[in-house]
Amino acid sequence: MLKQLINHTSKHVARIPGKEYGHLLTFMPKPLFGDNASRMHVHQPLLEER
């Protein structure tokens, strides 16, 4: 139960900054049905390099 609480709290805390900037943070395991691979991920930089 403690592990579930930590997982829920971590996701909630991670969503707060996104909501402030008008973004939606989701934790989808696989967006496509039928693909059994775990390679569906996106790299999004948090800092903009100039």
Contacts in CASP RR format, 6 or more apart in sequence:
PFRMAT RR
TARGET T0000
AUTHOR 0000-0000-0000
METHOD contacts of the structure
MODEL  1
MLKQLINHTSKHVARIPGKEYGHLLTFMPKPLFGDNASRMHVHQPLLEER
11 27 0 8 1.000
14 25 0 8 1.000
15 24 0 8 1.000
15 25 0 8 1.000
18 24 0 8 1.000
18 25 0 8 1.000
19 25 0 8 1.000
30 38 0 8 1.000
30 40 0 8 1.000
31 40 0 8 1.000
32 40 0 8 1.000
END
